[in-house]
């Protein structure tokens, strides 16, 4: 099995749970393709006292047959149980025979949400198994995971019934950061520069499965062409598969994503409701929560105390697909032929803003603000025309507000008079509309720094691409 990269923190957590000396119920969740199963299999070296995996889109009989097959694989010799209660009784009986062994009894149920078919009684049986049997075994290490993150959070992590507060630990497995992507790339002996890694990151994000498809001995452009364009592109059908595997009725979720991709700076809940002609509560609330749970979107505080948060797509692959793959191109060299075009330049500019918002900790460290309390958000004016928007605002406990401008450039960024005046206007508009009494400083976040000229002194701090790799 391929060596795992970049998951040292998760391994350390599992080490702590393993040595706790008590029964542990661990829920692992995260976006599809982020590497949940791979992490668990690597940590336990495929040594499980029981392992079962659900079948995506399986019916009740298929799911029960899959679970029963796993029971038989691990030594159960009885007849197939007819209910989930009986199925978990069979599992408890199987595990009881292993109770006297030294060390942990490790049970791993993968794609747990798949087992919970309609009216199956699966979650009640799981509650019965844990509360009545497994939790009494001090050497029990019960690990469950699933890509349907919203189901995992509602039914396991935040369960209001019998499993309420029964989970001992939860791990939200996030996509890789740029630093982790670099570790992965170096492990594949690449000669890519950090700009190369950034550009690939802005296309696929830090999703380990997508990284496994990359040929690090080839160029970024050739990789993008091979994976996404032409009739035989390997990732051609990934988008529909992704949403269909996560949501039973994916069309509504995909409509929200489509809308937010068209409005790249983001929309408020009310704006989403108006544009899609659906109520602001109920189903919309649930879908927005589900998309946040799965790391597709994020709600940015806009600095106000009322319901004015801005929803924006943060999944890089999703943004890329909606920008370039929604209408498939038969040109298998589409990306290579479009390099340098306004379309791709605009895409990189907006994507770099998202990259920075996903690396706030690195930005705070580069600005030497990691030791003081800060709050960060994006901001959009409500009373000026045209509307002013600021990419990133960092409200600091030292009485200063850092107003950050994010600029993507393949070379040193040269700030000119027009953009200088726009930055000043945005800052002054923000201070006026929000009635701030703090002072403010401008910070330019770019790739290779800001070229020294008569306008460059506007920036009190300069954050560059290298800072995001730490």
JOZI-V18108 format. One record per residue. N is the residue number from 0. RES is the residue in one small letter. D_FIRST is the distance of its C-alpha to the first C-alpha in Angstrom with 1 decimal. Layout:
n:N res:RES d_first:D_FIRST
n:N res:RES d_first:D_FIRST
This chain:
n:0 res:x d_first:0.0
n:1 res:x d_first:3.8
n:2 res:x d_first:6.4
n:3 res:x d_first:8.8
n:4 res:x d_first:12.2
n:5 res:x d_first:15.7
n:6 res:x d_first:15.5
n:7 res:x d_first:17.3
n:8 res:x d_first:20.2
n:9 res:x d_first:18.3
n:10 res:x d_first:16.7
n:11 res:x d_first:20.3
n:12 res:x d_first:21.7
n:13 res:x d_first:19.5
n:14 res:x d_first:20.5
n:15 res:x d_first:24.1
n:16 res:x d_first:23.9
n:17 res:x d_first:22.3
n:18 res:x d_first:25.2
n:19 res:x d_first:27.9
n:20 res:x d_first:29.4
n:21 res:x d_first:30.1
n:22 res:x d_first:28.7
n:23 res:x d_first:26.4
n:24 res:x d_first:25.9
n:25 res:x d_first:23.4
n:26 res:x d_first:23.3
n:27 res:x d_first:20.6
n:28 res:x d_first:21.6
n:29 res:x d_first:21.4
n:30 res:x d_first:21.7
n:31 res:x d_first:19.7
n:32 res:x d_first:16.6
n:33 res:x d_first:16.6
n:34 res:x d_first:13.2
n:35 res:x d_first:14.6
n:36 res:x d_first:12.4
n:37 res:x d_first:9.2
n:38 res:x d_first:11.3
n:39 res:x d_first:12.4
n:40 res:x d_first:9.4
n:41 res:x d_first:8.0
n:42 res:x d_first:11.7
n:43 res:x d_first:12.4
n:44 res:x d_first:9.4
n:45 res:x d_first:10.0
n:46 res:x d_first:13.5
n:47 res:x d_first:16.0
n:48 res:x d_first:19.7
n:49 res:x d_first:19.8
n:50 res:x d_first:17.5
n:51 res:x d_first:19.1
n:52 res:x d_first:18.7
n:53 res:x d_first:21.7
n:54 res:x d_first:22.6
n:55 res:x d_first:23.6
n:56 res:x d_first:27.3
n:57 res:x d_first:27.5
n:58 res:x d_first:30.9
n:59 res:x d_first:31.9
n:60 res:x d_first:31.7
n:61 res:x d_first:28.3
n:62 res:x d_first:26.9
n:63 res:x d_first:28.6
n:64 res:x d_first:27.5
n:65 res:x d_first:23.8
n:66 res:x d_first:24.4
n:67 res:x d_first:26.4
n:68 res:x d_first:23.9
n:69 res:x d_first:21.4
n:70 res:x d_first:24.3
n:71 res:x d_first:24.9
n:72 res:x d_first:21.3
n:73 res:x d_first:21.6
n:74 res:x d_first:25.1
n:75 res:x d_first:27.7
n:76 res:x d_first:30.5
n:77 res:x d_first:33.1
n:78 res:x d_first:34.3
n:79 res:x d_first:32.6
n:80 res:x d_first:34.0
n:81 res:x d_first:36.1
n:82 res:x d_first:35.6
n:83 res:x d_first:32.9
n:84 res:x d_first:34.9
n:85 res:x d_first:34.8
n:86 res:x d_first:31.1
n:87 res:x d_first:30.5
n:88 res:x d_first:33.0
n:89 res:x d_first:31.0
n:90 res:x d_first:27.9
n:91 res:x d_first:30.1
n:92 res:x d_first:31.5
n:93 res:x d_first:28.1
n:94 res:x d_first:27.0
n:95 res:x d_first:30.5
n:96 res:x d_first:29.8
n:97 res:x d_first:26.9
n:98 res:x d_first:28.9
n:99 res:x d_first:30.1
n:100 res:x d_first:26.7
n:101 res:x d_first:26.2
n:102 res:x d_first:24.0
n:103 res:x d_first:22.8
n:104 res:x d_first:22.7
n:105 res:x d_first:19.8
n:106 res:x d_first:20.3
n:107 res:x d_first:18.1
n:108 res:x d_first:19.7
n:109 res:x d_first:18.0
n:110 res:x d_first:20.2
n:111 res:x d_first:23.1
n:112 res:x d_first:25.8
n:113 res:x d_first:25.4
n:114 res:x d_first:26.9
n:115 res:x d_first:30.0
n:116 res:x d_first:31.9
n:117 res:x d_first:35.6
n:118 res:x d_first:37.8
n:119 res:x d_first:35.1
n:120 res:x d_first:35.8
n:121 res:x d_first:32.1
n:122 res:x d_first:32.4
n:123 res:x d_first:35.5
n:124 res:x d_first:33.6
n:125 res:x d_first:30.8
n:126 res:x d_first:33.5
n:127 res:x d_first:35.2
n:128 res:x d_first:32.0
n:129 res:x d_first:31.2
n:130 res:x d_first:34.8
n:131 res:x d_first:36.2
n:132 res:x d_first:33.5
n:133 res:x d_first:30.1
n:134 res:x d_first:31.7
n:135 res:x d_first:33.9
n:136 res:x d_first:31.0
n:137 res:x d_first:30.5
n:138 res:x d_first:27.1
n:139 res:x d_first:25.8
n:140 res:x d_first:22.8
n:141 res:x d_first:22.9
n:142 res:x d_first:20.4
n:143 res:x d_first:21.0
n:144 res:x d_first:19.9
n:145 res:x d_first:20.9
n:146 res:x d_first:21.3
n:147 res:x d_first:25.0
n:148 res:x d_first:25.6
n:149 res:x d_first:29.4
n:150 res:x d_first:29.2
n:151 res:x d_first:27.0
n:152 res:x d_first:29.5
n:153 res:x d_first:32.7
n:154 res:x d_first:31.8
n:155 res:x d_first:29.6
n:156 res:x d_first:30.0
n:157 res:x d_first:33.6
n:158 res:x d_first:34.7
n:159 res:x d_first:38.5
n:160 res:x d_first:38.7
n:161 res:x d_first:37.6
n:162 res:x d_first:34.3
n:163 res:x d_first:36.2
n:164 res:x d_first:35.1
n:165 res:x d_first:32.9
n:166 res:x d_first:29.6
n:167 res:x d_first:29.1
n:168 res:x d_first:26.6
n:169 res:x d_first:25.2
n:170 res:x d_first:22.6
n:171 res:x d_first:23.1
n:172 res:x d_first:19.9
n:173 res:x d_first:21.3
n:174 res:x d_first:20.3
n:175 res:x d_first:19.6
n:176 res:x d_first:22.7
n:177 res:x d_first:23.6
n:178 res:x d_first:22.6
n:179 res:x d_first:19.1
n:180 res:x d_first:19.0
n:181 res:x d_first:20.4
n:182 res:x d_first:17.7
n:183 res:x d_first:15.0
n:184 res:x d_first:17.3
n:185 res:x d_first:18.0
n:186 res:x d_first:14.4
n:187 res:x d_first:14.7
n:188 res:x d_first:18.0
n:189 res:x d_first:20.3
n:190 res:x d_first:24.1
n:191 res:x d_first:24.6
n:192 res:x d_first:27.4
n:193 res:x d_first:27.3
n:194 res:x d_first:29.6
n:195 res:x d_first:27.0
n:196 res:x d_first:24.4
n:197 res:x d_first:27.1
n:198 res:x d_first:28.1
n:199 res:x d_first:24.6
n:200 res:x d_first:24.3
n:201 res:x d_first:27.7
n:202 res:x d_first:26.4
n:203 res:x d_first:23.1
n:204 res:x d_first:23.1
n:205 res:x d_first:20.2
n:206 res:x d_first:18.1
n:207 res:x d_first:14.4
n:208 res:x d_first:14.0
n:209 res:x d_first:17.0
n:210 res:x d_first:15.9
n:211 res:x d_first:12.8
n:212 res:x d_first:15.7
n:213 res:x d_first:17.6
n:214 res:x d_first:18.4
n:215 res:x d_first:19.3
n:216 res:x d_first:21.3
n:217 res:x d_first:23.6
n:218 res:x d_first:26.2
n:219 res:x d_first:25.9
n:220 res:x d_first:28.6
n:221 res:x d_first:27.0
n:222 res:x d_first:23.8
n:223 res:x d_first:25.9
n:224 res:x d_first:27.9
n:225 res:x d_first:25.0
n:226 res:x d_first:23.3
n:227 res:x d_first:26.5
n:228 res:x d_first:29.5
n:229 res:x d_first:30.8
n:230 res:x d_first:30.7
n:231 res:x d_first:27.2
n:232 res:x d_first:25.6
n:233 res:x d_first:22.0
n:234 res:x d_first:22.8
n:235 res:x d_first:26.3
n:236 res:x d_first:26.1
n:237 res:x d_first:23.6
n:238 res:x d_first:26.6
n:239 res:x d_first:28.2
n:240 res:x d_first:24.9
n:241 res:x d_first:24.2
n:242 res:x d_first:27.6
n:243 res:x d_first:28.0
n:244 res:x d_first:24.9
n:245 res:x d_first:26.2
n:246 res:x d_first:29.9
n:247 res:x d_first:32.0
n:248 res:x d_first:34.7
n:249 res:x d_first:32.9
n:250 res:x d_first:36.1
n:251 res:x d_first:37.7
n:252 res:x d_first:34.7
n:253 res:x d_first:34.3
n:254 res:x d_first:38.0
n:255 res:x d_first:37.8
n:256 res:x d_first:34.9
n:257 res:x d_first:37.0
n:258 res:x d_first:40.0
n:259 res:x d_first:38.3
n:260 res:x d_first:36.8
n:261 res:x d_first:40.4
n:262 res:x d_first:41.6
n:263 res:x d_first:39.3
n:264 res:x d_first:41.0
n:265 res:x d_first:40.5
n:266 res:x d_first:42.9
n:267 res:x d_first:44.4
n:268 res:x d_first:44.1
n:269 res:x d_first:47.7
n:270 res:x d_first:47.1
n:271 res:x d_first:44.1
n:272 res:x d_first:46.4
n:273 res:x d_first:49.2
n:274 res:x d_first:47.3
n:275 res:x d_first:45.5
n:276 res:x d_first:48.6
n:277 res:x d_first:47.0
n:278 res:x d_first:48.2
n:279 res:x d_first:46.9
n:280 res:x d_first:45.9
n:281 res:x d_first:44.3
n:282 res:x d_first:41.8
n:283 res:x d_first:41.5
n:284 res:x d_first:40.7
n:285 res:x d_first:38.0
n:286 res:x d_first:36.4
n:287 res:x d_first:36.5
n:288 res:x d_first:35.0
n:289 res:x d_first:32.2
n:290 res:x d_first:31.4
n:291 res:x d_first:31.4
n:292 res:x d_first:29.1
n:293 res:x d_first:26.5
n:294 res:x d_first:27.0
n:295 res:x d_first:28.8
n:296 res:x d_first:32.1
n:297 res:x d_first:33.7
n:298 res:x d_first:37.3
n:299 res:x d_first:38.9
n:300 res:x d_first:41.9
n:301 res:x d_first:44.8
n:302 res:x d_first:46.8
n:303 res:x d_first:49.2
n:304 res:x d_first:49.8
n:305 res:x d_first:50.2
n:306 res:x d_first:47.6
n:307 res:x d_first:46.9
n:308 res:x d_first:43.2
n:309 res:x d_first:41.6
n:310 res:x d_first:38.6
n:311 res:x d_first:36.4
n:312 res:x d_first:33.2
n:313 res:x d_first:30.4
n:314 res:x d_first:27.4
n:315 res:x d_first:27.3
n:316 res:x d_first:25.8
n:317 res:x d_first:28.5
n:318 res:x d_first:31.2
n:319 res:x d_first:30.1
n:320 res:x d_first:30.0
n:321 res:x d_first:33.5
n:322 res:x d_first:34.9
n:323 res:x d_first:33.8
n:324 res:x d_first:32.1
n:325 res:x d_first:34.4
n:326 res:x d_first:36.6
n:327 res:x d_first:34.3
n:328 res:x d_first:35.3
n:329 res:x d_first:35.4
n:330 res:x d_first:35.4
n:331 res:x d_first:32.0
n:332 res:x d_first:32.9
n:333 res:x d_first:34.2
n:334 res:x d_first:32.6
n:335 res:x d_first:33.5
n:336 res:x d_first:37.0
n:337 res:x d_first:37.5
n:338 res:x d_first:36.4
n:339 res:x d_first:39.3
n:340 res:x d_first:40.9
n:341 res:x d_first:42.3
n:342 res:x d_first:39.9
n:343 res:x d_first:36.8
n:344 res:x d_first:38.6
n:345 res:x d_first:39.5
n:346 res:x d_first:36.0
n:347 res:x d_first:34.6
n:348 res:x d_first:37.5
n:349 res:x d_first:36.8
n:350 res:x d_first:33.0
n:351 res:x d_first:33.5
n:352 res:x d_first:35.6
n:353 res:x d_first:32.7
n:354 res:x d_first:30.4
n:355 res:x d_first:32.9
n:356 res:x d_first:33.4
n:357 res:x d_first:29.6
n:358 res:x d_first:30.0
n:359 res:x d_first:33.2
n:360 res:x d_first:32.1
n:361 res:x d_first:31.6
n:362 res:x d_first:35.0
n:363 res:x d_first:36.8
n:364 res:x d_first:35.5
n:365 res:x d_first:36.7
n:366 res:x d_first:40.1
n:367 res:x d_first:40.3
n:368 res:x d_first:40.6
n:369 res:x d_first:37.6
n:370 res:x d_first:40.1
n:371 res:x d_first:42.5
n:372 res:x d_first:42.5
n:373 res:x d_first:41.9
n:374 res:x d_first:41.7
n:375 res:x d_first:40.4
n:376 res:x d_first:41.0
n:377 res:x d_first:42.0
n:378 res:x d_first:45.7
n:379 res:x d_first:47.8
n:380 res:x d_first:51.6
n:381 res:x d_first:53.6
n:382 res:x d_first:57.1
n:383 res:x d_first:57.0
n:384 res:x d_first:56.9
n:385 res:x d_first:54.8
n:386 res:x d_first:52.3
n:387 res:x d_first:50.8
n:388 res:x d_first:47.2
n:389 res:x d_first:45.3
n:390 res:x d_first:41.6
n:391 res:x d_first:41.0
n:392 res:x d_first:43.5
n:393 res:x d_first:42.9
n:394 res:x d_first:45.5
n:395 res:x d_first:45.8
n:396 res:x d_first:47.5
n:397 res:x d_first:49.4
n:398 res:x d_first:51.6
n:399 res:x d_first:50.1
n:400 res:x d_first:48.3
n:401 res:x d_first:45.9
n:402 res:x d_first:46.2
n:403 res:x d_first:43.2
n:404 res:x d_first:43.2
n:405 res:x d_first:39.9
n:406 res:x d_first:40.2
n:407 res:x d_first:37.7
n:408 res:x d_first:38.8
n:409 res:x d_first:37.5
n:410 res:x d_first:40.0
n:411 res:x d_first:42.1
n:412 res:x d_first:43.5
n:413 res:x d_first:47.3
n:414 res:x d_first:49.0
n:415 res:x d_first:52.2
n:416 res:x d_first:55.3
n:417 res:x d_first:54.5
n:418 res:x d_first:51.1
n:419 res:x d_first:52.6
n:420 res:x d_first:55.3
n:421 res:x d_first:52.7
n:422 res:x d_first:50.8
n:423 res:x d_first:54.0
n:424 res:x d_first:55.1
n:425 res:x d_first:51.8
n:426 res:x d_first:52.1
n:427 res:x d_first:55.7
n:428 res:x d_first:55.2
n:429 res:x d_first:52.5
n:430 res:x d_first:54.7
n:431 res:x d_first:57.7
n:432 res:x d_first:56.2
n:433 res:x d_first:54.3
n:434 res:x d_first:57.3
n:435 res:x d_first:55.3
n:436 res:x d_first:57.2
n:437 res:x d_first:54.5
n:438 res:x d_first:54.3
n:439 res:x d_first:51.7
n:440 res:x d_first:49.8
n:441 res:x d_first:48.0
n:442 res:x d_first:44.5
n:443 res:x d_first:43.1
n:444 res:x d_first:39.3
n:445 res:x d_first:38.4
n:446 res:x d_first:35.9
n:447 res:x d_first:37.9
n:448 res:x d_first:40.8
n:449 res:x d_first:44.3
n:450 res:x d_first:46.8
n:451 res:x d_first:49.9
n:452 res:x d_first:52.9
n:453 res:x d_first:55.7
n:454 res:x d_first:53.5
n:455 res:x d_first:50.4
n:456 res:x d_first:52.0
n:457 res:x d_first:51.5
n:458 res:x d_first:48.1
n:459 res:x d_first:48.1
n:460 res:x d_first:44.4
n:461 res:x d_first:42.1
n:462 res:x d_first:38.3
n:463 res:x d_first:36.2
n:464 res:x d_first:32.7
n:465 res:x d_first:31.5
n:466 res:x d_first:32.5
n:467 res:x d_first:30.0
n:468 res:x d_first:27.0
n:469 res:x d_first:27.8
